[in-house]
Amino acid sequence: MIKPDHWIRAFAEAGGIYPFNPEQINPASYDVTIGNHWICPTREPEEFKADSIILFPGEVVLATTQEYVKLPRDVVADLKLKSTLGRLWLNHSLSGWIDCNFQGQITLELQNLGPYPRKLTAGMRSAQLVFMAMESPPDVAYGEKGKGNYQGQSGTTRAWDEKFFPTIDEPSKKRK
């Protein structure tokens, strides 16, 4: 069952979302904002802190939420891009599921699918969290007994392990 605004308010006020801004509560979601830590594979340096970034057509960037979230053991969250950004051809292209008991800032995978460069600014509302109650708490929640590679993450966080999906050299860079 999706959690309503009054549940979100109580959850956030009890320390579930920090920093918390009541103006970011929607009827069935909470707006999260972009932080100032970026990882962009087409930039040099690839990882940097800045108040904004221009995202060019076809470019992708990892970003972080300013908000730190502490989910209960019986609540999950789904991250959805704000519809206004989607209508500007921006996309949150990859993962959006947040397991119960997750604690940390959320890494965003943003992509510009449109024909124009777009400026992303720290503090702008970018996505919304939809909270859902589980039927009951799991036997082992995220962050327990070695589960949860991103538990406690702070700032934009790279993949914990790339060995399962190694990069392939481009044909022009192959060894001779």
N, C-alpha and C positions, 0 to 999 in steps of 0.2 A: 504494500500500500504506500502511495506517495505521501510524504509528510507535508502538511500545510504551513502557511506563514507563521502561525502562533507557535508551532513546534520549532520551526527554524529560529525564531526569536529567542525562545527559552534555551535551546541548544547553544546558540551563539553566545548569549549572555552568561551561560555557565562555563564558558571557556572553549567551546567547540570550534569557534572560528575567531582567529586573532590576526590582524585587527578586525574588529567588527563594526560595521556601519549599518544601522537600521534602515537607511534609505536604499540599501541594496537588496532588501527582501522583496520578493515577488510573491504572488499567491501560492505558488508551489515550487519555488526555487530561490536560490541566492546568487546574486551576481558576484563574480570574482574579477579582480583587476590584475593587470599585467605588472610585473616587477621590472627591475632595471638590469637584469642579468640575462645575457643572450649568448647562444651558441649557434653560429651560422657557418656551415661547411664551405661556403663560397667566399668567405671574408678572411682577411689577414689583419689582426689575429682572429682566429676562429672563435675564441671565447672572450667576451668583454662585458664591461658594465657601462651603461649609458642611459640617459633619460628617454631616449627614443632611438628608433631605427627605421630606415626607409627599406621596405620590403619590395623588391623589384619583381616584375612578372616572372612566374616560374620558380621563384626563389622560396626556400624553406628556412625556418629558424626555430630553434628550441627556445622557449621563454619560460618564465615561472610566474606563478601567482604571487601577489604580495601577501595573500592570506595564508596562514598556517591553519590546517584543519586537523581536528582530532575526532575521528568517527567512533561511535560506540561499537561494541561487539555485535550488535544486532541491527545495524543500519549500514547500507551501502549507498554509494552516490554515483550518478552518471553525469559526466561533464558534457555540456552542449554549448556550441558556439552561439553567441548572441546573433539573432536573425539579421540585425542591421549589418554586421560584418559579412555574413553570408551573401547579402544582397549587394555587397561591394566586391564580391568574388574572392573573399578571403575564406579560408577553410581551416578547421581544426581537423587535420587529416588522418590521424592515427588512433591512438588510444584515448579512451575517455572513461573507462570503468575504474571505480575506486572501491576496493574491497573494504569490508567491515574491519574496524580497528586500525585502519590506516591513520598514521600521524605524519604530517609534514606539509611542505609547500608542494603544489602540484605543477609538474612540468607540462607545458603546452607545446604541441607540434603544429606550428602555423605555416600556412602556405598561401602564396598569392597566385590565384588561378586567373586573375583578370589581366587586362591589357595595360593597366596603368600602375606605376609605383604607388604604394600606400605607406603612410607614416603610422607606425605603432608607437604609442607613448606610454611610459610607466604611469600607472594609475588609471588608465582607461579601462572601462568595463569591457571584457572580451568574451566571457563565457558565463554560464550559469550552472550551478550544481543542483541536481534534482536528487533528493534524499528519499530512500525507500526502506521500509521496515522489512526485516527478514521474519520468517515464520518463527524462528528461534535462533539463539546464538549458535555458531558452529562449534564443533569439538575443538578445532584448532583455528584460530582467527589469524588474520594477517599480522605479521610481526611476532608471532608466537612459534616456539619450537623450530627456529631456523627458517620459517616461511616469511617472505616479505623483503625482497632485496632493496626496496626503496623506503623502508620504514625510517622515519625521522629525517628525510631528506630536506635540505635547506638550499634554496637557490635552484637554478636550472641544473638538471642532473642528466648526465649522459647514460647510455645503456650500460647496465652493470656488467655485461659480458657480450662481446661481439664474436666469440669463437664459433657460435652456432650459425652465424650469418656473416662470414668474412667478406671483406671488400674484395672485388675482383679488379685487377689492373685494367685500365683502359687499353684498347688495342695499340694506341700510339705510345704507350708507356711500357709495353711488354719487353722483357729482357731479350737481348739478342744473343 
